[in-house]
């Protein structure tokens, strides 16, 4: 490398965006994604052994798809070539394939072709790659934010291993932010900047698992903030909010306001006020609250405050929770909204709460009364000799699948733990019980 090449390479490193400079060069430096690059995982072993087959990285923006490709480039003995499907055409691929064939024939060196945004290639472009992937001319690494099973040629999919990347955890983002501010080699450490803890928390929340978004905000904050009298650049909460274009609202996820807001959210759903419930939902989403935390509260409310007045509320809430886990933000805000509105507008009943609390209180304050003999397990030899299961009446053998018999222990007879609210579906339950009992 001559002096000109050395200067050009180092200037590019210095001028490159922070998110690019902060990219790790080894697997050990990668933050997050341990479900696929943990030391006992297939991808980790394949990279370390330099035995990669064609793979496709699938996940939201800023989760490390390109980063992992760069790590592979730094660790493999294969030649690494990169194109972006948004600007590349068939001619670019033909040149890569021709060079790969020469490399393999002359030096017996394999070629890894990394295609970013591979879903942008049309069917014809993807079809062109297929025979060259199949005969080993190239090892394909594709990266996509779209579900590859819908957007990538099925034949390519069948010849590749799909690795799904998840949004980074908040703690992972915080580590990256702190390193970006203070690291002198790759980060902004030479600017003599400091960042407040609440600014780190805020940026990590607002990044919503997107490392690039957090690092871009850090870079903008450092280069656009004046040096203070103490000679340092202070990245405060206000600076962080301005750089990520999010207003700081009065919502401390570890303080009173956090609990006040979630309390108001639950009470608004309980009080059948969907407008208020949506307001508090929006406030939590805007402040970066964990969507799974919100979804859990909707599930609880669906059982505690709606219960059997509308049993489907729990189905909706649980489905929303599972969907939020799988979809992530920002789409999950729609799912949370749907569940919130359903629970808020559903008929209300707290009989599930009252019933279990009353029965738990009774059990706590009374002896352990024995189960009536005719209800005891009779599925073993000798049970009859003990009188277990004798005279038990099988409900399905009677009209309306109901027969009157004693279920409670003798000492508990007459206690009432379930008292209907007569709301919504509980009215139907009441009618059913009256009908089968002939009341």
C-alpha positions as MATLAB code, in Angstrom:
seq = 'XXXXXXXXXXXXXXXXXXXXXXXXXXXXXXXXXXXXXXXXXXXXXXXXXXXXXXXXXXXXXXXXXXXXXXXXXXXXXXXXXXXXXXXXXXXXXXXXXXXXXXXXXXXXXXXXXXXXXXXXXXXXXXXXXXXXXXXXXXXXXXXXXXXXXXXXXXXXXXXXXXXXXXXXXXXXXXXXXXXXXXXXXXXXXXXXXXXXXXXXXXXXXXXXXXXXXXXXXXXXXXXXXXXXXXXXXXXXXXXXXXXXXXXXXXXXXXXXXXXXXXXXXXXXXXXXXXXXXXXXXXXXXXXXXXXXXXXXXXXXXXXXXXXXXXXXXXXXXXXXXXXXXXXXXXXXXXXXXXXXXXXXXXXXXXXXXXXXXXXXXXXXXXXXXXXXXXXXXXXXXXXXXXXXXXXXXXXXXXXXXXXXXXXXXXXXXXXXXXXXXXXXXXXXXXXXXXXXXXX';
ca = [
       0.000    0.000    0.000;
       1.520    3.370   -1.017;
       1.174    6.622    0.949;
      -1.807    7.797   -1.137;
      -3.725    4.547   -0.554;
      -2.923    4.669    3.161;
      -4.163    8.255    3.492;
      -7.301    7.566    1.441;
      -8.203    4.486    3.512;
      -7.718    6.280    6.823;
      -9.624    9.374    5.680;
     -12.529    7.140    4.645;
     -12.507    5.569    8.096;
     -12.538    8.989    9.723;
     -15.198   10.432    7.440;
     -17.447    7.387    7.493;
     -20.696    7.692    9.481;
     -20.443    6.639   13.119;
     -22.771    3.674   12.561;
     -20.379    2.391    9.888;
     -17.235    2.970   11.969;
     -18.753    1.216   14.970;
     -19.395   -1.991   13.078;
     -17.572   -4.857   14.812;
     -14.864   -6.728   12.947;
     -15.052   -9.981   14.927;
     -17.871  -12.165   16.215;
     -16.833  -11.422   19.782;
     -17.519   -7.708   19.258;
     -21.076   -8.256   17.976;
     -23.766   -7.080   20.391;
     -26.977   -9.100   20.613;
     -28.271  -11.885   18.335;
     -26.907  -14.574   20.632;
     -29.702  -16.880   19.478;
     -27.796  -17.312   16.205;
     -24.171  -16.373   17.008;
     -23.806  -17.830   20.495;
     -20.726  -20.042   20.761;
     -22.837  -23.199   20.566;
     -24.896  -22.043   17.569;
     -24.634  -23.196   13.952;
     -23.721  -19.813   12.451;
     -20.940  -19.191   14.988;
     -19.416  -22.619   14.316;
     -19.713  -22.220   10.542;
     -18.010  -18.797   10.556;
     -15.234  -19.946   12.872;
     -14.617  -23.046   10.767;
     -14.837  -21.034    7.527;
     -17.414  -23.547    6.259;
     -20.273  -21.289    5.253;
     -23.050  -22.379    2.947;
     -25.471  -19.893    1.384;
     -27.457  -17.979    4.012;
     -30.087  -15.259    4.203;
     -30.263  -12.777    7.078;
     -33.790  -11.576    7.735;
     -34.754   -8.906   10.257;
     -35.738   -5.276   10.915;
     -33.411   -2.374   10.036;
     -30.468   -1.775   12.352;
     -30.313   -5.292   13.779;
     -26.922   -6.221   12.327;
     -27.499   -7.977    8.994;
     -24.764   -6.034    7.188;
     -22.629   -6.149   10.310;
     -22.633   -9.947   10.336;
     -21.786   -9.971    6.644;
     -18.788   -7.684    7.341;
     -17.668   -9.943   10.199;
     -17.772  -12.896    7.819;
     -15.735  -10.871    5.319;
     -13.080  -10.309    7.995;
     -12.862  -13.938    9.053;
     -13.238  -15.964    5.866;
     -10.521  -17.099    3.500;
     -13.005  -16.708    0.637;
     -13.053  -13.602   -1.521;
     -15.813  -11.257   -0.347;
     -17.854   -9.296   -2.875;
     -20.769   -6.989   -2.093;
     -23.586   -5.475   -4.149;
     -26.806   -3.686   -3.259;
     -29.951   -4.889   -4.995;
     -31.431   -1.383   -5.055;
     -28.822   -0.207   -7.595;
     -27.213   -3.357   -9.020;
     -28.383   -5.086  -12.183;
     -27.769   -8.323  -14.024;
     -24.551   -6.975  -15.576;
     -23.081   -6.432  -12.089;
     -23.902  -10.023  -11.155;
     -22.394  -11.343  -14.410;
     -19.118   -9.578  -13.602;
     -19.086  -11.011  -10.064;
     -19.827  -14.541  -11.327;
     -17.164  -14.343  -14.059;
     -14.528  -13.200  -11.557;
     -15.639  -15.897   -9.106;
     -15.173  -18.603  -11.758;
     -11.663  -17.344  -12.542;
     -10.793  -17.197   -8.838;
     -11.995  -20.735   -8.281;
     -10.177  -22.105  -11.339;
      -6.858  -20.304  -10.797;
      -6.501  -20.075   -7.001;
      -9.145  -22.568   -5.835;
     -10.560  -19.648   -3.815;
     -14.268  -19.482   -3.111;
     -16.288  -16.264   -3.493;
     -18.877  -14.991   -1.050;
     -21.384  -12.618   -2.629;
     -23.249  -10.412   -0.165;
     -26.442   -8.933   -1.626;
     -28.032   -6.280    0.549;
     -31.797   -5.778    0.125;
     -31.976   -8.988   -1.902;
     -35.775   -8.778   -1.951;
     -35.409   -5.837   -4.364;
     -34.170   -8.201   -7.094;
     -36.907   -9.315   -9.458;
     -37.576  -12.982  -10.217;
     -35.337  -12.960  -13.300;
     -32.391  -11.507  -11.387;
     -32.828  -14.024   -8.596;
     -33.156  -16.879  -11.114;
     -29.806  -15.884  -12.638;
     -28.052  -16.543   -9.320;
     -29.525  -20.009   -8.837;
     -27.200  -22.194  -10.964;
     -24.111  -20.403   -9.659;
     -25.199  -20.935   -6.071;
     -26.045  -24.540   -6.843;
     -22.670  -25.401   -8.431;
     -20.688  -23.596   -5.734;
     -19.337  -20.799   -7.911;
     -20.584  -18.347   -5.302;
     -21.693  -18.610   -1.695;
     -24.661  -16.296   -1.318;
     -25.313  -14.108    1.712;
     -28.564  -12.244    1.298;
     -29.924   -9.568    3.643;
     -33.547   -8.525    3.705;
     -36.012   -6.670    5.907;
     -38.877   -8.548    4.224;
     -39.982  -12.092    4.919;
     -37.777  -14.118    2.556;
     -40.406  -16.838    2.213;
     -42.560  -14.282    0.402;
     -39.937  -12.142   -1.324;
     -37.091  -14.500   -2.310;
     -37.128  -17.179   -4.987;
     -38.238  -20.497   -3.469;
     -35.359  -22.317   -5.162;
     -32.843  -19.946   -3.540;
     -34.584  -20.362   -0.194;
     -34.292  -24.153   -0.433;
     -30.539  -23.854   -0.985;
     -29.975  -21.386    1.857;
     -30.189  -21.343    5.633;
     -32.476  -18.589    6.947;
     -31.331  -16.725   10.057;
     -33.851  -14.333   11.606;
     -32.349  -11.385   13.483;
     -34.298   -9.790   16.303;
     -34.491   -6.146   17.322;
     -31.726   -5.424   19.805;
     -32.551   -5.357   23.493;
     -32.467   -2.012   25.247;
     -29.364   -2.975   27.257;
     -27.546   -3.825   24.009;
     -28.386   -0.396   22.581;
     -27.194    1.316   25.788;
     -23.818   -0.436   25.542;
     -23.431    0.729   21.951;
     -24.364    4.323   22.815;
     -21.847    4.547   25.662;
     -19.113    2.966   23.556;
     -19.891    5.330   20.667;
     -19.491    8.407   22.875;
     -16.285    7.410   24.629;
     -14.429    5.104   22.227;
     -11.473    6.974   20.714;
     -10.680    4.486   17.985;
     -14.071    3.901   16.348;
     -16.369    6.275   18.203;
     -16.555    9.965   19.099;
     -14.112    9.797   22.020;
     -11.717   12.350   20.539;
     -14.442   15.023   20.748;
     -14.233   14.954   24.559;
     -17.969   14.382   24.870;
     -19.940   13.093   27.852;
     -23.492   11.766   27.900;
     -25.947   11.884   30.799;
     -27.494    8.638   32.030;
     -31.035    9.813   31.297;
     -29.966   10.699   27.736;
     -28.608    7.162   27.276;
     -31.893    5.729   28.584;
     -33.946    7.978   26.317;
     -31.965    7.214   23.162;
     -32.049    3.487   23.888;
     -35.828    3.673   24.306;
     -36.437    5.760   21.216;
     -34.157    3.616   19.039;
     -36.689    0.771   19.444;
     -34.022   -1.862   18.844;
     -32.449   -0.066   15.843;
     -28.741    0.414   16.585;
     -28.196    2.627   13.550;
     -30.853    5.075   14.694;
     -29.251    5.416   18.127;
     -25.741    5.868   16.718;
     -26.888    8.468   14.187;
     -28.427   10.469   17.039;
     -25.209   10.224   19.073;
     -23.131   11.412   16.133;
     -25.448   14.330   15.416;
     -25.484   15.289   19.089;
     -21.709   15.341   19.401;
     -20.936   17.277   16.207;
     -23.761   19.808   16.600;
     -23.423   20.659   20.306;
     -21.230   23.533   21.456;
     -18.347   22.926   23.835;
     -19.209   23.949   27.391;
     -17.076   26.059   29.734;
     -15.555   22.925   31.195;
     -14.191   22.025   27.754;
     -16.580   19.143   27.214;
     -19.516   18.480   24.925;
     -22.484   17.539   27.088;
     -25.115   15.271   25.573;
     -28.084   15.968   27.819;
     -31.611   14.632   27.651;
     -32.733   17.725   25.731;
     -29.912   17.330   23.217;
     -30.742   13.646   22.776;
     -34.427   14.428   22.209;
     -33.592   17.034   19.581;
     -31.194   14.715   17.760;
     -33.616   11.829   17.516;
     -36.551   14.171   16.795;
     -38.629   12.997   19.726;
     -40.136   15.233   22.361;
     -39.325   14.264   25.950;
     -42.587   13.721   27.786;
     -43.047   13.388   31.522;
     -42.794    9.628   31.663;
     -40.049    8.024   33.750;
     -40.319    4.279   33.342;
     -38.829    3.758   36.767;
     -40.697    6.517   38.574;
     -44.145    7.490   39.797;
     -45.290    8.773   36.425;
     -44.749    5.351   34.908;
     -47.036    3.715   37.436;
     -49.531    6.578   37.295;
     -49.811    6.242   33.522;
     -50.205    2.469   33.431;
     -52.712    2.769   36.285;
     -54.724    5.342   34.326;
     -54.539    3.121   31.243;
     -55.953    0.097   33.078;
     -58.616    2.123   34.885;
     -59.708    3.703   31.595;
     -60.192    0.247   30.030;
     -61.997   -0.920   33.180;
     -64.154    2.205   33.052;
     -65.160    1.526   29.412;
     -63.578    4.751   28.106;
     -61.753    3.796   24.887;
     -60.664    7.381   24.172;
     -58.883    7.743   27.499;
     -57.390    4.262   27.166;
     -55.995    5.134   23.716;
     -54.573    8.404   25.029;
     -52.588    6.660   27.752;
     -51.587    3.914   25.320;
     -50.218    6.525   22.916;
     -48.368    8.244   25.748;
     -46.635    5.004   26.712;
     -45.779    4.082   23.124;
     -44.404    7.557   22.418;
     -42.240    7.383   25.528;
     -40.739    4.094   24.378;
     -42.470    1.757   26.821;
     -41.850   -1.925   26.153;
     -44.860   -3.019   24.037;
     -44.813   -6.440   25.712;
     -45.267   -4.720   29.094;
     -48.351   -2.926   27.746;
     -49.710   -6.112   26.171;
     -49.374   -7.998   29.464;
     -51.507   -5.345   31.199;
     -54.199   -5.655   28.535;
     -54.249   -9.437   29.058;
     -54.639   -8.996   32.817;
     -57.435   -6.443   32.360;
     -59.226   -8.751   29.925;
     -59.498  -11.388   32.637;
     -59.736   -9.219   35.742;
     -62.205   -6.614   34.515;
     -64.013   -8.241   31.577;
     -63.866  -11.891   32.476;
     -66.830  -14.010   31.405;
     -68.947  -10.990   30.566;
     -67.080  -11.382   27.243;
     -64.788  -14.430   27.286;
     -63.439  -13.485   23.844;
     -61.682  -10.454   25.342;
     -59.024  -12.753   26.786;
     -58.572  -14.422   23.389;
     -58.084  -11.026   21.741;
     -55.657   -9.859   24.432;
     -53.546  -13.016   24.402;
     -53.441  -13.009   20.594;
     -52.310   -9.377   20.725;
     -49.547  -10.246   23.190;
     -48.269  -13.075   20.985;
     -48.453  -10.884   17.881;
     -46.545   -8.056   19.591;
     -43.796  -10.523   20.514;
     -43.456  -11.617   16.912;
     -44.055   -8.389   14.991;
     -42.253   -5.667   16.948;
     -42.651   -1.920   16.584;
     -43.904    0.202   14.931;
     -46.597   -2.181   13.620;
     -47.345   -3.469   17.115;
     -48.939   -0.149   18.046;
     -51.884   -1.089   15.800;
     -52.216   -4.491   17.473;
     -52.107   -2.905   20.928;
     -54.717   -0.371   19.854;
     -57.097   -3.085   18.629;
     -56.825   -5.064   21.875;
     -57.117   -1.914   23.995;
     -60.319   -0.822   22.215;
     -61.854   -4.299   22.449;
     -61.212   -4.612   26.182;
     -62.306   -1.028   26.887;
     -65.629   -1.454   25.069;
     -66.421   -4.978   26.258;
     -69.061   -5.591   28.981;
     -67.401   -5.766   32.374;
     -67.371   -8.326   35.156;
     -64.959   -8.954   38.009;
     -66.463  -12.264   39.102;
     -63.221  -14.077   38.243;
     -61.371  -11.843   40.707;
     -64.015  -12.003   43.411;
     -64.440  -15.743   43.002;
     -60.786  -16.686   43.370;
     -60.128  -14.151   46.139;
     -63.131  -15.357   48.151;
     -62.232  -19.031   47.732;
     -58.542  -18.391   48.530;
     -59.525  -16.504   51.674;
     -61.801  -19.357   52.734;
     -59.114  -22.003   52.136;
     -56.579  -19.948   54.086;
     -58.819  -19.608   57.142;
     -60.346  -23.108   57.341;
     -59.076  -26.656   57.804;
     -58.199  -28.850   54.858;
     -61.572  -30.575   54.565;
     -61.556  -33.964   52.785;
     -62.908  -34.462   49.261;
     -66.272  -36.301   49.331;
     -65.679  -40.022   48.879;
     -67.753  -40.344   45.696;
     -65.566  -37.694   43.962;
     -62.250  -39.348   44.799;
     -60.145  -41.034   42.125;
     -61.356  -44.542   41.372;
     -58.945  -45.440   38.571;
     -56.842  -47.942   40.504;
     -57.394  -51.360   42.013;
     -58.622  -51.245   45.568;
     -60.352  -47.891   45.221;
     -63.750  -49.542   45.603;
     -62.712  -51.249   48.794;
     -61.932  -47.809   50.206;
     -65.292  -46.498   49.049;
     -63.661  -44.100   46.576;
     -65.779  -43.170   43.576;
     -68.787  -45.172   44.693;
     -72.190  -43.681   43.888;
     -70.605  -41.019   41.670;
     -73.147  -39.837   39.090;
     -71.703  -39.235   35.595;
     -73.319  -35.953   34.493;
     -73.404  -36.841   30.791;
     -75.777  -39.740   31.501;
     -78.531  -37.366   32.624;
     -80.843  -34.890   30.878;
     -79.156  -31.559   30.080;
     -75.851  -33.262   31.042;
     -76.559  -32.299   34.611;
     -77.426  -34.193   37.787;
     -77.698  -32.832   41.272;
     -75.102  -34.247   43.643;
     -72.750  -33.022   46.326;
     -69.450  -31.592   45.096;
     -68.259  -29.475   48.032;
     -66.987  -31.058   51.245;
     -69.732  -31.398   53.879;
     -68.267  -28.590   55.966;
     -68.219  -26.139   53.027;
     -71.771  -26.774   51.852;
     -73.730  -23.540   51.420;
     -70.680  -21.341   50.705;
     -71.009  -19.192   47.577;
     -67.807  -18.159   45.785;
     -69.160  -17.304   42.345;
     -71.725  -14.526   42.236;
     -72.791  -13.536   38.729;
     -72.460   -9.934   37.611;
     -75.409  -10.447   35.239;
     -73.365   -8.616   32.594;
     -72.851   -9.660   28.970;
     -72.222  -13.343   28.481;
     -72.628  -13.998   32.212;
     -76.365  -13.510   31.614;
     -76.190  -16.411   29.174;
     -74.295  -18.438   31.782;
     -76.984  -17.650   34.375;
     -79.769  -18.697   32.014;
     -77.948  -21.939   31.235;
     -77.506  -22.805   34.912;
     -81.151  -22.041   35.664;
     -82.280  -24.143   32.716;
     -80.264  -27.289   33.499;
     -81.166  -27.108   37.177;
     -84.847  -26.663   36.367;
     -85.092  -23.461   38.381;
];
